[in-house]
């Protein structure tokens, strides 16, 4: 919905609500078509401001940004994701949900499967997703060089920069290539893949471009 509970600019922002679930759930808004995506050169930059009410305190794989499309010269689709999975603690106290880059090939889940199975990861060192504050997220998906990058409040998190491969995969060796999609759709919101509580995230000041955008004032 559109409401004014948390607003970064203007008087309204988009509130995305994902109810408590025992398994997979997706509450995402899509940016696609209408002359926006795909972009010339297949290197797309994005930016959004977000306010996340709370983060998972358990081991829950979640996504709040993704770019998807068909892999060039292949018969299957892939998705580049940014989200998280692992809770971090300090002295036994929860400090946040660790950020993570993720790669998946969703056509492999259909029957019969198309393309390779994957589900690969690249964990941040100690960075967690901020909660209860406005945060600027920027990202880049590069189909030509199989690369993805992420910035938080204008600072690149270089441990989340992926070029070619990540740290490991559920269904493939760690050296499995993250073949990028020609991004024709970007989804923003909240998606998770195991049991988790309700999540609310407000999103504002979204922009898509073929060059770095920068955070708004």
C-alpha positions as CSV (number, residue, x, y, z in Angstrom):
1,X,0.0,0.0,0.0
2,X,1.0,3.7,-0.2
3,X,1.0,5.4,3.2
4,X,2.8,8.1,5.2
5,X,4.0,6.1,8.2
6,X,7.6,6.3,7.2
7,X,8.5,8.7,4.4
8,X,11.9,9.7,3.0
9,X,10.8,12.4,0.5
10,X,7.4,13.9,-0.2
11,X,4.4,12.7,1.9
12,X,4.1,9.0,0.9
13,X,6.1,5.8,0.5
14,X,5.3,2.3,-0.6
15,X,4.7,-0.1,2.3
16,X,5.3,-3.7,1.6
17,X,3.9,-6.2,4.1
18,X,4.8,-9.9,4.2
19,X,2.7,-11.8,6.7
20,X,4.1,-14.5,9.0
21,X,4.6,-17.7,7.1
22,X,5.7,-21.3,7.7
23,X,7.6,-21.4,4.4
24,X,8.0,-19.5,1.1
25,X,6.4,-16.1,0.8
26,X,6.9,-13.2,-1.6
27,X,5.7,-9.6,-1.3
28,X,7.6,-7.8,-4.1
29,X,6.8,-5.0,-6.5
30,X,8.1,-5.4,-10.0
31,X,9.7,-2.9,-12.3
32,X,9.6,-4.2,-15.9
33,X,8.9,-3.2,-19.5
34,X,7.6,0.1,-20.6
35,X,10.9,1.2,-22.1
36,X,12.7,0.8,-18.7
37,X,14.1,-2.7,-18.9
38,X,16.2,-4.2,-20.3
39,X,18.7,-1.4,-20.7
40,X,21.1,-0.8,-23.6
41,X,24.4,-2.4,-22.9
42,X,22.8,-4.8,-20.2
43,X,24.5,-3.0,-17.3
44,X,21.7,-1.7,-15.0
45,X,22.0,0.4,-11.8
46,X,19.3,0.8,-9.2
47,X,18.7,2.8,-6.1
48,X,16.1,2.9,-3.4
49,X,15.6,4.2,0.1
50,X,14.2,1.7,2.6
51,X,13.0,1.5,6.1
52,X,12.8,-2.1,7.5
53,X,10.8,-2.5,10.6
54,X,12.6,-5.7,11.9
55,X,15.0,-8.3,10.6
56,X,14.9,-12.1,11.1
57,X,16.6,-13.2,14.3
58,X,16.9,-16.8,13.1
59,X,18.5,-18.4,10.1
60,X,16.1,-17.3,7.3
61,X,17.1,-16.8,3.7
62,X,15.4,-13.5,2.6
63,X,15.6,-11.2,-0.4
64,X,14.8,-7.5,-0.8
65,X,16.3,-6.7,-4.2
66,X,16.5,-8.9,-7.3
67,X,17.1,-8.7,-11.0
68,X,16.0,-11.5,-13.3
69,X,15.7,-12.5,-16.9
70,X,16.9,-15.0,-19.5
71,X,20.6,-16.0,-19.6
72,X,22.1,-14.9,-22.9
73,X,22.6,-17.9,-25.4
74,X,20.8,-20.2,-22.9
75,X,17.3,-21.6,-22.6
76,X,16.8,-20.8,-18.9
77,X,16.4,-17.8,-16.6
78,X,18.6,-16.7,-13.7
79,X,18.2,-14.2,-10.9
80,X,20.7,-11.9,-9.1
81,X,19.6,-11.2,-5.5
82,X,20.6,-9.2,-2.5
83,X,19.3,-10.1,0.9
84,X,20.5,-12.1,3.8
85,X,20.4,-15.4,5.7
86,X,22.5,-15.7,8.9
87,X,21.8,-13.9,12.2
88,X,24.9,-12.3,13.8
89,X,25.4,-12.0,17.6
90,X,27.8,-10.3,19.9
91,X,28.2,-11.7,23.4
92,X,25.0,-13.6,22.8
93,X,23.0,-10.5,21.8
94,X,21.5,-10.4,18.3
95,X,23.1,-7.6,16.3
96,X,21.3,-8.1,12.9
97,X,20.8,-10.3,9.9
98,X,23.9,-10.6,7.8
99,X,23.7,-9.3,4.2
100,X,24.3,-11.8,1.3
101,X,24.4,-12.0,-2.5
102,X,22.5,-14.9,-3.9
103,X,22.2,-16.5,-7.4
104,X,19.5,-18.9,-8.5
105,X,18.2,-20.5,-11.6
106,X,14.4,-20.8,-11.1
107,X,13.6,-22.8,-14.2
108,X,15.4,-25.7,-12.6
109,X,12.5,-26.0,-10.1
110,X,9.8,-26.7,-12.7
111,X,8.9,-30.1,-14.0
112,X,10.7,-31.2,-16.1
113,X,13.6,-29.0,-14.9
114,X,15.2,-26.6,-17.4
115,X,18.8,-25.5,-16.9
116,X,21.1,-26.2,-14.0
117,X,20.2,-26.1,-10.3
118,X,22.3,-23.6,-8.4
119,X,21.3,-21.6,-5.3
120,X,24.7,-20.0,-4.7
121,X,25.8,-17.5,-2.0
122,X,28.3,-14.8,-1.2
123,X,28.1,-13.6,2.5
124,X,29.1,-10.2,3.7
125,X,31.8,-10.2,6.4
126,X,29.9,-8.5,9.3
127,X,27.5,-6.1,7.6
128,X,23.9,-6.5,8.5
129,X,20.7,-4.9,7.1
130,X,19.8,-1.7,9.1
131,X,16.4,-1.6,10.8
132,X,14.2,1.2,12.0
133,X,16.0,3.9,10.0
134,X,16.1,5.1,6.4
135,X,18.9,3.5,4.5
136,X,20.1,4.0,0.9
137,X,20.7,0.8,-1.1
138,X,22.3,0.9,-4.5
139,X,23.1,-2.0,-6.8
140,X,24.6,-2.9,-10.2
141,X,23.8,-5.9,-12.3
142,X,26.2,-6.5,-15.3
143,X,25.2,-9.1,-17.7
144,X,28.3,-8.7,-19.9
145,X,30.8,-9.4,-17.1
146,X,28.6,-11.6,-14.8
147,X,29.1,-9.1,-12.1
148,X,26.9,-7.6,-9.3
149,X,27.8,-4.9,-6.8
150,X,26.1,-3.3,-3.7
151,X,26.4,0.0,-1.9
152,X,24.9,1.0,1.5
153,X,24.5,4.7,2.3
154,X,26.9,5.5,-0.5
155,X,29.7,3.1,0.6
156,X,30.4,0.0,-1.5
157,X,30.3,-3.3,0.4
158,X,33.2,-4.8,-1.5
159,X,32.7,-8.2,0.2
160,X,29.3,-8.4,-1.6
161,X,30.9,-7.6,-5.0
162,X,30.6,-10.8,-7.1
163,X,32.4,-11.3,-10.4
164,X,31.8,-14.7,-11.9
165,X,31.5,-16.9,-8.8
166,X,30.7,-16.7,-5.1
167,X,31.6,-18.7,-2.0
168,X,29.5,-21.8,-2.6
169,X,26.3,-23.3,-4.0
170,X,23.7,-25.8,-2.6
171,X,23.6,-27.8,-5.9
172,X,26.9,-27.0,-7.6
173,X,30.6,-26.7,-6.7
174,X,31.8,-23.3,-5.4
175,X,33.4,-22.6,-8.8
176,X,30.0,-22.7,-10.5
177,X,29.6,-19.5,-12.7
178,X,26.9,-17.1,-11.8
179,X,25.8,-16.5,-15.4
180,X,23.9,-13.2,-15.3
181,X,20.5,-12.6,-16.8
182,X,19.6,-10.0,-19.3
183,X,17.7,-8.1,-16.6
184,X,14.2,-7.4,-17.8
185,X,12.7,-7.2,-14.4
186,X,13.7,-5.9,-11.0
187,X,11.7,-6.8,-7.8
188,X,11.8,-4.8,-4.6
189,X,10.2,-5.7,-1.3
190,X,10.5,-8.8,0.9
191,X,10.7,-12.5,0.0
192,X,11.8,-15.4,2.2
193,X,12.1,-19.1,1.9
194,X,11.7,-20.6,5.4
195,X,9.4,-20.0,8.4
196,X,9.6,-16.4,9.6
197,X,7.6,-13.8,11.3
198,X,5.8,-10.8,9.7
199,X,8.0,-8.1,8.0
200,X,7.1,-4.6,6.9
201,X,9.4,-2.5,4.7
202,X,8.8,1.0,3.4
203,X,10.4,1.9,0.0
204,X,10.9,5.4,-1.4
205,X,12.9,7.2,-4.1
206,X,13.4,4.3,-6.5
207,X,15.5,5.0,-9.6
208,X,16.9,2.8,-12.4
209,X,19.7,4.0,-14.8
210,X,22.6,2.9,-17.0
211,X,25.1,4.7,-14.8
212,X,25.6,5.1,-11.0
213,X,22.8,7.2,-9.5
214,X,23.8,8.1,-6.0
215,X,21.8,8.5,-2.8
216,X,19.1,11.3,-2.6
217,X,19.6,14.2,-0.1
